[in-house]
Every structure is written in C-alpha cells, then in structure tokens.
Amino acid sequence: MDPLTVLLAVLLSALSTILYIFIGILPGTDETATMAPILLTLLLMGVDPLLALVWFAASIAAFKMADSIPVALAGIPGGVMAVPQVPDALTAKDAGLADTILRKGIASSVVGQFVALATTLTISYYLMPLGDWLRATDEVLPNVKVARWFWILLIGLLVLALTSRNKGLALISIPAFALGVQGLRAVYGRSVYISFFLGITIGPMMFELLSMLHTELKKTYERKGLKEIKLAKIGEIPLNPLKILTREEVAQSTLWSAVTSILATVMSPVGLTILIGDLLRESKKDKVRGSVLAYTVRDAVKNATYIGGTVIPLLVIGQPTGPMAAGPAMPFFQKLENLGMSARDYLVTHYDYLTISLSLIGSSLIAFLIAYPLLVKYSRKITVAVFRRVPAEALYGLFIAIVIMLSYYDARIAGVFGTLIISIVSGALWKLGVSLGVLFMTLVAAPTLVAILMGLPI
Amino acid sequence: MVDVLLNVLNNKIPSRVFHDVVLFVGDEEVFYELYGEYVSLREFGVATLISTILALAFYFMSPYVANLIGVPPTGLSITLGAVGASVGFFISVFLTRVKRVIKEV
C-alpha cells in the first residue's frame, strides 16, 4: 500500500468509528439498515474496496461496542444485536451493577473482535485453496447447473429458517419469496439487486409506517407524552481493560468468540448471541452472576460473529453464505458497474492476503484506540447527548432518502416501487415471525432456487 | 476537548426550536411508536421530504457538476446524493423535536 492509501485508511477508520459510536448508541438503529447503505454508497462512489473494507471493520468494532451502552444504562438496545442483552442488563441494573456490565461489555468487545480476526484470518488462509472448488458447478437436474457454494448457503438458510420465531412460515416463504424476486427481475428485464436488498432492509419500518395508514391499526401505535428513559448512574471506570474482566470472563469470551466467528459463516449472529448467552447464564446458580457473565460474553460474541460472518465468506467462499454476509456485508459481494466485478473479487485479485489481513487488524486497532477510551470515559455523556439531541424523525428520514436515491439509481422509478413492494412483503413476513436474514439469504439464492424449482420434473 | 464538546451539547445549547412547546404540551401530545422510538408523523414526513428532495436534487445535479470538473458522473451522483441526504438530516435535526425525557435513577 502506498502512503496515501495508508493515510486514507487511517482517516476512514477514525471517521467510521466516530460515526458508528453515535449510530450504535441511538436506539432502533438496525445494523443492516445503517451499515449496508453507507458501505454500498462508498463502493458506488468509487472508493477502493480495500478502504471500504477498512471502513466496514472499524464500523463493526465501534457499532458493536457502542450498541450495548444504552442497554447497560437504560435497558434500551442500540441495535438488533443488543436486544438479547436487555434481560441480563435489567437484572444487573436492579442489583446496582450498571457500571460493572457497562465496562465489562466494552472490554469484552475488544476481546471478541481480535479473537475473531485471529481465528478467521488463520482459518481463511488454510481454506482459501478450497475457493475454486466451491465456485465450480455441477449439473443437478437437466440443464440446471448449481455452484457448490450454493449448498452451504442453503444449509445456512434452512438453519436460519428453523431458528426463526415462525419456522413453518419461514420455510415456505423461501421458495415463494425467491419466485417473487425472480418474477420482478423478469419484468425489469435485468438482474436488479440493490432495490430488493434495500426493500428487505427497511421492511419492518415501512410495514409499521404503512400500517398507520389504517385507522384501526394506527391506534395500536399511539403513545401519549414523551418517551421516558431512565438512565443509571455510573462510577469511575478504570482505563486498563485487564482490570475490568475476570479470568473466567476472558476465557469464556475468547472460547466463544473463536467458535461463533466460524459458525457465523452460515449461522445467524443474533441466534448465536442468544444461544451462547443463555447457556452461560443457566450455568450459574446465582442469577446476578449468571446475567453478568452472559452479558459480558454476548458482547464479545456480537463482534466475533460480525467479523467471522464477513471474513470467511469474503476470503474463502466468495459468496454470501450466511446472514451477516448476505446482510450488512452484502455490498461486497454484489457486482458493481464501476468496478466491472464485485468488490470482493476486486479485493482478492488486487491485494494479497497479508495486505487484507493487516488492513482488517489495523482498522480494528484504530477503532478501539478511539472508541475504547472515549466510551470508557464518556459513555454516559455521549448517551445523554445523543438521546437529547438526535430526533428519530431526522434519522429515519435520512435513511429513507438514501434508500429512495439508491433504488432510483438501481432501476429508476421502477426500482423505487420495487423497493416498496419488497419492503411491504418483508415487513409483513418479519411481523409474522420470519427472520429478515432468511429473506436476505433467499435474495442471494433466488436465481438458483427458481432454476431448481423450474427444472423439477413435478 | 471531548468534555467541553459534550458539556456544550448537553447544557449550553437550547434543545430545539420547539423546546418550550415540548415541555409545555409534552405529556398530552400523541406520538406514534415506530421502530421503538416515539415519532410525530408530521415531523417524520417533513424530515423525509427534506432529505429526499435534497438527495434527489443533488443526485440529478451530478451530470452537470461532473461535466464541470471533468469526472465520470456514476460515482459522483451517489456521492452528491448522499451529501444531499446528509444536509437534509442536519436541517431536519433543527426542525424536529426529540421525544425522549431522560431521568436519572
């Protein structure tokens, strides 16, 4: 890398960290909705994919560290991944341990990110030769060729569907949604992607918003007065992370970060965060001790699954095989007109493994050097500033504007309406208990799934 | 420096142009819960409209700007569109109110 690229990488890492500290603390900021459009915008702007990757790794570090801060202080999740931490945070808060879980969460995020980077970069190095084999195709039905990576994606998709709240609907929505997507693509006459992706991303918000056009449904969303947020007081927190975590917490965070970073290649990060946290909480007889341990390790698992879910599909498989790669990291896998290939393909053909690895480690290091002391020292003040100064309307308005612009860019006015219909369907399925990850992965699998469906002799 | 900045944000700047109105009518006003946050549909509409108009205006301006500075318009259109949406966000921050009350426990 030349000095200018290094300088830009440092600047982008710092900028991404500061931006995602605020986004992370803001309540109701979905990861895919906030990370993917910005990443996609950067790539479409012509930013080098390596710099976009640097931005993305720093955003994971800062976002996943910051989104549990409002959980510890007020019991309000800053993002979807922080939702599983709420019950444990409330238990700890009731026991007067708000500042304990706050500092433990921040410290274990650092452990999670670096353990996941070490694990997945090592595994990816040894598995990279498998990439060509995985990308080869086999004829499974007459005239239907299927790439081998598709079966990994399908396993992940089925696992995710079976861990959705509404398993039955999740399973039958896979072929139905795939047919809908391919049908729209046939109408458009080309393989539109961005507008469908953004449609799923804003689905839950659009569904709630459009429900308000119905008089009876609108009443169910009515709330009187302002939203009351109770913030816990916190004491002084030491800057040295080694003084924050116990040996058991370090060991459990390290072990589960390594395991979940690999599993996230095909499994849901939220599902893994819930599973590991619940296992650890139940392993303790004392409820408060169990909750503190679960909260702490969950913070590490959040970072680890986001890193693992990105790195292995990016470096080894070359296709989005899990909910993380098919969600927030999806822009890396989509073919971009300005590059003539996907950002992923550009990365692996223009940069060597060492450069990519050092960029990921370097950007995470910069992110934590900025975020860690900032959050340890000022987490409460930043939370108060964000809660008092950033209206939800302005933030939601910004996201909708970016979605409309990118949808128009993708398929002009038809793209905007394509986003609308996909968002309504996605929002409805989400409301009925289907994980959005199922829809993101179905979007990736749709061409092959429909080809198989049409090729079946029944 | 961070301390000074956060103190200014938290104490020294009046909350919003509508701040006094919120304090006066806040308990009675009806909002709608959207994605876990309380919103006013009117303000949400205004914020979305401002950000969208500015995003699209900047987006459509991009071929002329690209022509002027001699760069390909594809990447620039997204860049300018994102700048427009962000300008809309900062304008909206001053036109919309925060619907949260913070209490220390």
Interface residues (C-beta under 8 A of the other chain):
Chain A: P27 G28 D30 T41 L44 M45 G46 I76 P204 M205 E208 L209 M212 K218 Y221 E222 R223 K224 G225 L226 K227 E228 I229 K230 L231 A232 K233 E337 N338 L374 K377 Y378 K381 I382 V384 A385 F387 R388 R389 V390 P391 A392 E393 A394 L395 Y396 G397 L398 I400 A401 I402 I404 M405 L406 Y408 Y409
Chain B: V2 D3 L6 N7 L9 N10 S15 R16 V22 G26 D27 E28 E29 V30 F31 Y32 E33 L34 Y35 G36 E37 Y38 V39 S40 L41 E43 F44 V46 A47 T48 L49 I50 S51 T52 L54 A55 L56 Y59 P72 T74 G75 L76 S77 I78 T79 G81 A82 G84 A85 S86 G88 F89 S92 V93 L95 T96 R97 V98 K99 R100 V101 I102 K103 E104 V105
